[in-house]
Amino acid sequence: MRRTDITRDDGTWKGLSLEVTGRRRPGLCLFSAGRRLLLVQQSRPVLLAAVDEQYCGVDFWRTDGYRSLLPPLRAETGRALAGGPDRWAYRFADHLLDAPDSPLHDGRWLLSPDSPLLRWNHGRRPQAEYWASMLVEGHPDGYIDWFVHNGSWEILPLRPLPETDDSRVRAYRKQARDGTLPPVLLWWVSGLDCHLVLDGHARLAAAIAESTAPSVLHLHRTAPSDEVAAGTERAVHRYEAELARFAELRAAHGSAVPDGAALAGPELARRLGELHTEQRPSWAWPLDGGEARWRCLADETAGRRWPEGSSPA
């Protein structure tokens, strides 16, 4: 895996680009069969989901089969890496690559602290209220409401968040107060239009209990290398064409006309940055056996309690 630091125009760190090879199918794999989705970790079903007929949302069922990709994070590690999202990103990237059941597959990915979740508390509600409102409720079953929450990118934990009196949450609450709470690892899944919590369920619960915004690392697919190369070539061509246009204007009207670099340069930087960071849709693999296989798994996993609107029966 090749890693590349992505920086903003001012040189500050923006994220870690990961170029993954040798993983044709991930260990934490999303399968699709028509409007139905299945998330499997190795051979364990983790999440069954069905988009409703009106495409207004998704019924889901969690199986309690999910296992975290990261080992427990000790308090001394939190203190050592506090305030360094880049160091956390490198550490998390190591675990994502080493874990046989991570969502990484061939292609390019971005691990970044710049989640839109951190910018969308427009009403300036208390942090506990805001982050609790972003959680998709329901266990084992629930509903991701695209109609009400269109584009809000809610958070779906892959297992229930622990209660505030849980020993892990109590320990993390102290770290939240100290400013040393490790980030929550989120994976953006476009087919669900929400984030899945890959690691940090107890840390997220602790941040909400302390009414503080959790730090997050946001994982999503980005453009493949060939698309980046082609897009870079087009962006450079536009930049050169714009400079040539300004050169013609300067030749005709004199040096009072700017050379165009002050206008074309930032636009080039923006386009190049987007090529390396813009989200691409998540991949899903065809489910062997199609909808019939999905229905069998739903019967085995959820039985008669599967939500009526998406009943596999």
C-alpha positions as CSV (number, residue, x, y, z in Angstrom):
1,M,0.0,0.0,0.0
2,R,1.4,3.4,-1.0
3,R,0.6,6.3,1.4
4,T,0.6,10.0,0.4
5,D,0.0,12.9,2.7
6,I,-2.6,15.4,1.3
7,T,-2.1,19.0,2.3
8,R,-4.3,22.1,1.9
9,D,-3.2,25.2,0.0
10,D,-1.7,26.6,3.2
11,G,0.4,23.5,3.7
12,T,-1.5,22.1,6.6
13,W,-2.3,18.4,6.7
14,K,-5.6,17.4,5.2
15,G,-5.6,13.6,5.0
16,L,-3.8,10.4,4.1
17,S,-4.3,8.9,0.7
18,L,-4.0,5.1,0.5
19,E,-3.4,3.3,-2.8
20,V,-4.3,-0.4,-2.2
21,T,-3.2,-3.3,-4.4
22,G,-3.6,-7.0,-4.1
23,R,-7.0,-6.9,-2.5
24,R,-9.5,-7.8,-5.2
25,R,-12.3,-8.3,-2.6
26,P,-12.2,-7.0,1.0
27,G,-12.8,-9.0,4.2
28,L,-15.5,-6.6,5.2
29,C,-17.5,-6.8,2.0
30,L,-20.7,-5.2,0.8
31,F,-22.8,-7.4,-1.5
32,S,-25.9,-6.4,-3.5
33,A,-28.9,-8.2,-5.0
34,G,-31.3,-5.7,-6.5
35,R,-32.4,-3.3,-3.8
36,R,-31.0,-5.6,-1.1
37,L,-27.6,-5.2,0.6
38,L,-25.6,-7.6,2.7
39,L,-22.5,-6.6,4.7
40,V,-20.3,-9.6,5.6
41,Q,-17.2,-9.7,7.7
42,Q,-15.2,-12.7,6.5
43,S,-18.1,-15.3,6.5
44,R,-20.2,-13.6,9.2
45,P,-23.3,-11.5,8.1
46,V,-23.0,-8.2,9.9
47,L,-25.8,-6.1,8.4
48,L,-28.8,-6.9,6.1
49,A,-30.5,-4.0,4.4
50,A,-33.3,-3.4,1.9
51,V,-34.0,-0.1,0.1
52,D,-37.7,0.5,0.2
53,E,-39.8,0.5,-3.0
54,Q,-40.1,4.3,-3.0
55,Y,-36.3,4.8,-2.5
56,C,-37.1,6.9,0.6
57,G,-34.9,4.9,3.0
58,V,-33.4,1.6,4.0
59,D,-34.7,-1.0,6.5
60,F,-31.8,-2.7,8.2
61,W,-31.0,-5.6,10.6
62,R,-27.8,-5.8,12.6
63,T,-26.6,-9.3,13.6
64,D,-24.2,-8.5,16.5
65,G,-21.6,-10.3,14.3
66,Y,-19.3,-7.3,13.8
67,R,-15.8,-7.4,15.3
68,S,-13.7,-4.2,15.5
69,L,-10.7,-3.9,13.2
70,L,-8.4,-2.2,15.8
71,P,-7.0,-3.5,19.1
72,P,-8.0,-1.6,22.2
73,L,-6.4,1.8,22.4
74,R,-4.6,2.4,25.7
75,A,-4.8,5.7,27.5
76,E,-1.0,6.3,27.1
77,T,-1.4,5.9,23.4
78,G,-4.1,8.5,23.4
79,R,-1.9,10.9,25.3
80,A,1.1,10.3,23.1
81,L,-0.9,10.9,19.8
82,A,-3.2,13.6,21.1
83,G,-3.7,16.5,18.7
84,G,-2.1,14.6,15.9
85,P,-4.7,13.4,13.4
86,D,-2.0,12.6,10.9
87,R,-0.3,10.2,13.4
88,W,-3.6,8.6,14.2
89,A,-4.3,8.2,10.4
90,Y,-1.0,6.4,9.9
91,R,-1.7,4.2,12.9
92,F,-5.3,3.4,11.7
93,A,-4.0,2.8,8.2
94,D,-1.6,0.1,9.5
95,H,-4.5,-1.7,11.2
96,L,-6.8,-1.4,8.2
97,L,-4.1,-2.9,6.0
98,D,-3.1,-5.6,8.4
99,A,-6.6,-6.7,9.3
100,P,-7.9,-9.5,7.0
101,D,-11.5,-8.3,7.6
102,S,-11.2,-4.5,6.8
103,P,-13.2,-2.8,4.0
104,L,-10.1,-1.9,2.0
105,H,-9.9,-3.2,-1.5
106,D,-7.9,-2.4,-4.7
107,G,-8.0,1.3,-5.5
108,R,-7.4,4.7,-3.8
109,W,-8.9,5.8,-0.5
110,L,-8.7,8.8,1.7
111,L,-8.5,8.8,5.5
112,S,-9.2,12.4,6.7
113,P,-10.3,14.3,9.8
114,D,-12.4,16.6,7.6
115,S,-15.7,14.9,8.0
116,P,-18.8,17.0,7.0
117,L,-20.3,15.9,10.3
118,L,-18.1,18.3,12.1
119,R,-19.5,21.3,10.0
120,W,-23.2,20.6,10.0
121,N,-24.3,21.7,13.4
122,H,-25.8,24.8,11.9
123,G,-28.2,25.4,14.8
124,R,-25.2,25.3,17.2
125,R,-27.1,22.8,19.3
126,P,-25.2,21.3,22.3
127,Q,-22.8,18.7,21.1
128,A,-24.5,15.9,22.9
129,E,-27.8,16.7,21.3
130,Y,-26.3,17.2,17.8
131,W,-24.3,13.9,17.8
132,A,-27.1,11.9,19.3
133,S,-29.4,13.2,16.5
134,M,-26.9,11.9,13.9
135,L,-27.1,8.3,15.2
136,V,-29.4,5.9,13.4
137,E,-31.6,4.4,16.0
138,G,-32.8,0.9,16.4
139,H,-31.4,-2.5,17.4
140,P,-31.4,-5.0,16.0
141,D,-33.6,-3.5,13.3
142,G,-34.2,0.1,12.3
143,Y,-34.6,2.5,9.4
144,I,-32.3,4.9,7.6
145,D,-34.6,7.7,6.6
146,W,-33.4,9.2,3.3
147,F,-36.5,11.4,3.0
148,V,-36.1,13.3,6.3
149,H,-32.3,13.1,6.5
150,N,-31.4,13.4,2.8
151,G,-27.7,14.2,2.5
152,S,-27.2,14.4,6.2
153,W,-24.9,11.4,6.3
154,E,-26.0,9.9,9.5
155,I,-24.0,7.5,11.6
156,L,-24.9,3.8,11.8
157,P,-23.0,1.9,14.5
158,L,-22.3,-1.7,13.6
159,R,-23.2,-2.6,17.1
160,P,-25.2,-0.8,19.8
161,L,-23.3,2.0,21.6
162,P,-22.4,1.0,25.2
163,E,-24.3,2.7,28.1
164,T,-22.7,5.6,29.9
165,D,-22.0,3.5,33.0
166,D,-20.0,1.0,30.9
167,S,-16.4,0.8,32.2
168,R,-14.9,1.6,28.7
169,V,-17.1,4.6,28.4
170,R,-16.2,5.9,31.9
171,A,-12.5,5.6,31.0
172,Y,-13.0,7.3,27.7
173,R,-15.0,10.1,29.3
174,K,-11.9,11.1,31.3
175,Q,-9.9,11.2,28.0
176,A,-12.6,13.3,26.4
177,R,-12.3,15.8,29.3
178,D,-8.5,15.7,29.0
179,G,-8.5,16.3,25.2
180,T,-6.8,12.9,24.6
181,L,-9.7,10.9,23.2
182,P,-8.7,8.9,20.1
183,P,-10.7,9.4,16.9
184,V,-13.7,7.5,15.9
185,L,-13.1,5.6,12.6
186,L,-16.0,6.1,10.2
187,W,-16.5,4.5,6.8
188,W,-18.7,6.3,4.3
189,V,-21.0,3.8,2.4
190,S,-22.8,5.4,-0.5
191,G,-25.3,2.6,-0.9
192,L,-26.7,3.4,2.6
193,D,-26.1,7.1,2.4
194,C,-24.6,7.0,5.9
195,H,-21.4,6.3,7.8
196,L,-20.7,3.0,9.5
197,V,-18.7,3.0,12.7
198,L,-15.7,0.7,12.1
199,D,-14.0,1.4,15.4
200,G,-14.8,3.7,18.4
201,H,-18.3,2.8,19.5
202,A,-17.4,3.4,23.2
203,R,-15.4,6.6,22.3
204,L,-18.4,8.0,20.5
205,A,-20.6,7.2,23.4
206,A,-18.1,8.9,25.7
207,A,-17.9,12.1,23.6
208,I,-21.7,12.3,23.5
209,A,-21.9,11.8,27.3
210,E,-19.4,14.6,27.8
211,S,-21.2,16.8,25.2
212,T,-18.0,17.3,23.2
213,A,-17.4,16.8,19.5
214,P,-15.5,13.6,18.9
215,S,-12.5,13.7,16.6
216,V,-13.1,11.4,13.7
217,L,-11.2,9.8,10.8
218,H,-13.4,9.5,7.8
219,L,-12.6,6.7,5.3
220,H,-13.9,6.8,1.7
221,R,-13.0,5.8,-1.8
222,T,-11.5,8.3,-4.1
223,A,-10.8,8.4,-7.9
224,P,-8.6,5.6,-9.3
225,S,-5.1,6.4,-10.5
226,D,-5.9,6.4,-14.2
227,E,-8.8,8.9,-13.6
228,V,-6.5,11.1,-11.5
229,A,-3.9,11.1,-14.3
230,A,-6.4,11.9,-17.0
231,G,-8.0,14.6,-14.8
232,T,-4.6,16.1,-14.0
233,E,-3.8,16.3,-17.7
234,R,-7.1,18.1,-18.5
235,A,-6.6,20.5,-15.6
236,V,-3.1,21.4,-16.7
237,H,-4.3,21.9,-20.3
238,R,-7.0,24.3,-19.1
239,Y,-4.4,26.1,-17.0
240,E,-2.0,26.5,-19.9
241,A,-4.8,27.6,-22.2
242,E,-5.9,30.2,-19.7
243,L,-2.3,31.6,-19.4
244,A,-2.1,31.6,-23.2
245,R,-5.4,33.6,-23.4
246,F,-4.0,36.2,-21.0
247,A,-0.8,36.4,-22.9
248,E,-2.7,37.3,-26.1
249,L,-4.6,40.0,-24.1
250,R,-1.3,41.4,-22.8
251,A,0.1,41.5,-26.3
252,A,-2.9,43.4,-27.5
253,H,-3.5,45.7,-24.6
254,G,-0.2,46.0,-22.7
255,S,1.3,45.1,-19.4
256,A,-1.7,46.5,-17.5
257,V,-3.4,43.2,-18.2
258,P,-2.4,40.6,-15.6
259,D,-0.6,37.4,-16.7
260,G,-3.5,35.3,-15.4
261,A,-1.5,33.2,-13.0
262,A,-3.3,34.7,-10.0
263,L,-6.7,33.5,-11.4
264,A,-5.7,30.3,-13.1
265,G,-3.4,29.1,-10.4
266,P,-5.9,28.7,-7.6
267,E,-8.4,27.0,-9.9
268,L,-5.7,24.5,-11.0
269,A,-4.9,23.8,-7.3
270,R,-8.6,23.3,-6.5
271,R,-9.1,20.9,-9.4
272,L,-6.0,18.9,-8.5
273,G,-7.0,18.7,-4.9
274,E,-10.5,17.5,-5.7
275,L,-9.0,14.7,-7.9
276,H,-7.2,13.3,-4.8
277,T,-9.9,13.8,-2.2
278,E,-13.4,13.7,-3.8
279,Q,-15.6,10.8,-2.8
280,R,-16.5,8.1,-5.2
281,P,-19.3,5.6,-4.7
282,S,-18.7,2.6,-2.6
283,W,-18.3,-0.7,-4.4
284,A,-20.6,-3.7,-3.8
285,W,-20.1,-7.2,-5.2
286,P,-23.0,-9.2,-6.7
287,L,-24.4,-11.6,-4.2
288,D,-24.1,-15.3,-5.3
289,G,-27.7,-16.6,-5.5
290,G,-29.1,-13.1,-5.8
291,E,-32.3,-12.1,-4.0
292,A,-33.1,-15.7,-3.2
293,R,-29.9,-16.1,-1.3
294,W,-30.5,-12.8,0.5
295,R,-33.9,-14.0,1.6
296,C,-32.5,-17.2,2.9
297,L,-30.0,-15.3,5.0
298,A,-32.6,-12.9,6.2
299,D,-34.8,-15.8,7.3
300,E,-31.9,-17.4,9.1
301,T,-30.8,-14.1,10.7
302,A,-33.9,-12.0,11.3
303,G,-36.7,-14.5,11.0
304,R,-40.2,-13.1,11.3
305,R,-39.0,-10.0,13.0
306,W,-37.7,-8.4,9.8
307,P,-39.4,-5.1,9.1
308,E,-42.7,-5.6,7.3
309,G,-42.0,-3.1,4.5
310,S,-39.0,-5.1,3.4
311,S,-40.0,-8.6,4.4
312,P,-38.0,-11.2,2.5
313,A,-40.9,-13.6,2.7
